[in-house]
């Protein structure tokens, strides 16, 4: 279903605005992303408030530290009831394994559903110049994304976060069951903003994305619900065409 693929990013700094958006989009959107801004401004209670409405939460905190620290943090996050949590693939295999194992142990201990654990690869705001010259990483972005995706899979993670431009490469390398979550989604005619490697919703789903993350095109729209419906229709057009 189209609404199961769409994740709306609640990139706001207060609980009232976030919950207003959740309620306004109820029935059109199943998944909401809680990122750094909202989590730091409201605390973990926002997750419970969102899930009480029947929606699901992608907790986008991008954990990146030594394995022990990330493992412990992932265990804490698993208690909050989010459906997806993430770590940075750049932290390495041991770190990713620690996150997965700790999240699983805590979920089982508290009788909760195991959250999906995914790895962030290369941020969608990074272009080739920044990748090579500023970050000091050799080669091209696509190869690095593929390498980290395979490492995430080997480490037991459920999937990755990558730009739409790397979807096909990751899908070919990691197979049909591997989850691919893609930010950097911009409906036709919408400004790119600070995103560099982008696609439309239909293009991303056609390439093999499991979920697409959309923020400002929905949350800044005059009618967020209508904007979400338009994106869902764009996603549905792929299934109709195929």
C-alpha positions as CSV (number, residue, x, y, z in Angstrom):
1,X,0.0,0.0,0.0
2,X,1.2,3.5,-0.8
3,X,0.7,4.9,2.7
4,X,2.9,2.1,4.1
5,X,5.7,3.3,2.0
6,X,5.4,7.0,2.9
7,X,7.2,8.3,6.0
8,X,6.5,12.0,6.8
9,X,9.4,13.8,8.6
10,X,8.2,15.8,11.6
11,X,11.0,18.3,11.4
12,X,9.5,20.7,13.9
13,X,10.6,21.9,17.3
14,X,7.5,21.5,19.5
15,X,5.1,18.7,20.5
16,X,1.9,20.6,19.7
17,X,2.9,21.3,16.1
18,X,4.1,17.7,15.7
19,X,0.8,16.2,17.0
20,X,-1.3,18.6,15.0
21,X,0.4,17.3,11.9
22,X,0.0,13.7,13.0
23,X,-3.7,14.3,13.5
24,X,-4.1,16.2,10.3
25,X,-2.5,13.4,8.3
26,X,-4.2,10.5,10.1
27,X,-5.7,8.2,7.6
28,X,-3.3,9.3,4.9
29,X,0.1,8.5,6.6
30,X,1.1,5.5,8.7
31,X,4.7,6.4,9.5
32,X,6.2,9.5,11.0
33,X,9.9,10.3,11.4
34,X,11.1,11.8,14.7
35,X,14.5,13.4,14.2
36,X,17.0,15.3,16.3
37,X,15.1,18.6,16.4
38,X,11.8,17.2,17.7
39,X,13.4,14.5,20.0
40,X,15.8,17.0,21.6
41,X,13.0,19.6,22.1
42,X,10.4,17.3,23.5
43,X,12.1,14.2,24.8
44,X,11.1,10.6,24.3
45,X,7.5,11.1,25.4
46,X,6.7,12.3,21.8
47,X,7.1,8.7,20.6
48,X,4.4,7.5,22.9
49,X,2.1,10.4,22.0
50,X,2.4,9.5,18.3
51,X,2.0,5.8,18.7
52,X,-1.1,6.3,20.8
53,X,-2.8,7.6,17.6
54,X,-2.1,4.3,15.9
55,X,0.8,5.7,13.8
56,X,4.3,4.2,13.7
57,X,7.6,6.1,14.4
58,X,10.9,6.0,12.7
59,X,13.3,7.4,15.3
60,X,16.0,9.0,13.3
61,X,18.8,9.7,15.8
62,X,21.7,8.2,13.8
63,X,23.7,6.6,16.6
64,X,27.4,6.7,16.1
65,X,29.9,5.9,18.8
66,X,31.9,2.9,20.2
67,X,30.0,-0.4,20.1
68,X,29.3,-0.5,23.8
69,X,27.9,3.0,23.9
70,X,25.7,2.5,20.8
71,X,24.6,-0.9,22.0
72,X,23.4,0.5,25.4
73,X,21.7,3.5,23.6
74,X,19.9,1.2,21.1
75,X,18.6,-0.8,24.0
76,X,17.1,2.3,25.6
77,X,15.6,3.4,22.3
78,X,14.0,-0.1,21.8
79,X,12.0,0.5,25.0
80,X,10.3,3.6,23.6
81,X,8.1,1.8,21.1
82,X,9.6,3.1,17.8
83,X,9.2,0.8,14.8
84,X,12.5,1.8,13.2
85,X,15.8,3.1,14.8
86,X,19.0,3.8,13.0
87,X,22.8,4.0,13.4
88,X,25.6,5.2,11.2
89,X,27.2,2.5,9.0
90,X,30.5,4.4,9.4
91,X,30.7,3.1,12.9
92,X,31.6,-0.3,11.7
93,X,30.3,-3.9,11.9
94,X,30.9,-4.4,15.6
95,X,28.9,-1.2,16.4
96,X,26.0,-2.3,14.2
97,X,25.9,-5.7,15.7
98,X,25.9,-4.3,19.2
99,X,22.9,-2.1,18.3
100,X,20.9,-5.0,16.8
101,X,21.6,-7.4,19.6
102,X,20.9,-4.9,22.4
103,X,17.7,-3.7,20.7
104,X,16.5,-7.3,20.4
105,X,17.3,-8.2,24.0
106,X,15.5,-5.1,25.4
107,X,12.5,-5.6,23.2
108,X,12.2,-9.2,24.3
109,X,12.8,-8.3,28.0
110,X,9.9,-5.8,28.0
111,X,7.5,-7.7,25.7
112,X,7.8,-5.2,22.9
113,X,8.0,-5.7,19.1
114,X,11.6,-5.7,17.9
115,X,12.3,-2.4,16.1
116,X,13.7,-2.5,12.7
117,X,17.4,-1.4,12.9
118,X,18.8,0.3,9.8
119,X,22.1,1.9,8.9
120,X,22.6,5.4,7.5
121,X,25.1,5.4,4.7
122,X,26.0,8.7,3.0
123,X,23.8,11.7,3.8
124,X,21.7,13.0,0.9
125,X,23.1,16.5,1.5
126,X,26.6,15.2,0.5
127,X,27.7,15.6,-3.1
128,X,30.9,14.2,-4.8
129,X,32.9,17.3,-4.0
130,X,32.1,17.2,-0.3
131,X,32.6,13.4,-0.2
132,X,36.1,13.5,-1.7
133,X,37.5,16.8,-0.6
134,X,35.8,17.7,2.7
135,X,35.2,14.2,4.1
136,X,38.5,12.9,2.6
137,X,36.8,9.7,1.3
138,X,38.2,8.1,-1.9
139,X,36.2,6.7,-4.8
140,X,32.6,7.5,-5.6
141,X,29.6,7.8,-3.3
142,X,27.7,4.9,-4.9
143,X,30.5,2.4,-4.2
144,X,30.8,3.5,-0.6
145,X,27.0,3.2,-0.1
146,X,27.1,-0.3,-1.6
147,X,30.0,-1.4,0.6
148,X,28.3,-0.1,3.8
149,X,25.0,-1.6,2.8
150,X,26.6,-5.1,2.5
151,X,28.3,-4.6,5.8
152,X,25.0,-3.6,7.4
153,X,23.4,-6.8,6.0
154,X,26.3,-8.9,7.3
155,X,26.0,-7.3,10.7
156,X,22.4,-8.4,10.9
157,X,20.7,-5.1,10.3
158,X,17.3,-4.9,8.5
159,X,18.3,-2.3,5.9
160,X,19.9,1.0,5.2
161,X,19.1,4.7,4.6
162,X,20.5,5.9,1.3
163,X,19.8,8.5,-1.3
164,X,17.4,7.5,-4.2
165,X,20.4,7.5,-6.5
166,X,21.8,4.4,-4.8
167,X,18.6,2.4,-4.5
168,X,19.1,0.1,-7.5
169,X,22.8,-0.6,-6.6
170,X,21.8,-1.5,-3.0
171,X,18.8,-3.6,-4.1
172,X,21.0,-5.6,-6.5
173,X,23.7,-6.2,-3.9
174,X,21.5,-7.0,-0.9
175,X,18.5,-8.7,-2.3
176,X,14.7,-8.2,-2.2
177,X,14.2,-8.6,1.6
178,X,16.6,-5.9,2.5
179,X,14.9,-2.6,3.5
180,X,15.8,0.6,1.7
181,X,14.7,3.9,3.2
182,X,15.2,6.9,1.1
183,X,15.2,10.6,2.1
184,X,16.0,13.1,-0.6
185,X,12.5,12.8,-2.1
186,X,11.1,15.8,-3.9
187,X,7.8,15.8,-5.8
188,X,8.2,17.2,-9.4
189,X,8.6,21.0,-9.3
190,X,9.5,21.2,-5.6
191,X,12.8,22.9,-4.7
192,X,15.7,20.7,-3.7
193,X,16.6,22.8,-0.6
194,X,19.7,21.3,1.0
195,X,19.3,17.9,-0.7
196,X,21.7,17.0,-3.5
197,X,20.9,13.4,-4.7
198,X,17.1,13.4,-5.2
199,X,14.2,11.7,-7.0
200,X,10.5,12.0,-7.2
201,X,8.4,9.6,-5.1
202,X,7.4,7.4,-8.1
203,X,11.0,7.3,-9.3
204,X,12.3,6.1,-5.9
205,X,9.6,3.4,-5.6
206,X,10.2,2.2,-9.1
207,X,13.9,1.9,-8.4
208,X,13.1,-0.4,-5.4
209,X,12.7,1.8,-2.3
210,X,10.9,0.1,0.6
211,X,10.0,3.5,2.2
212,X,10.4,7.1,1.2
213,X,10.9,10.0,3.6
214,X,9.2,13.3,2.8
215,X,9.4,16.3,5.0
216,X,8.9,19.9,3.8
217,X,6.8,19.1,0.7
218,X,4.1,17.8,3.1
219,X,4.6,19.6,6.4
220,X,5.2,23.1,4.8
221,X,2.3,22.7,2.4
222,X,-0.8,24.8,2.7
223,X,-2.8,21.6,2.9
224,X,-0.6,18.8,4.3
225,X,-3.2,16.1,3.9
226,X,-3.7,17.0,0.2
227,X,0.1,17.0,-0.3
228,X,0.3,13.5,1.3
229,X,-2.5,12.2,-1.0
230,X,-0.7,13.6,-4.1
231,X,2.5,11.7,-3.1
232,X,0.5,8.5,-2.4
233,X,-1.1,8.8,-5.8
234,X,2.4,9.2,-7.3
235,X,3.5,6.0,-5.6
236,X,0.3,4.2,-6.7
237,X,1.0,5.2,-10.3
238,X,4.1,2.9,-10.2
239,X,2.0,-0.1,-9.3
240,X,-0.6,0.7,-12.0
241,X,2.1,1.2,-14.6
242,X,3.7,-2.1,-13.7
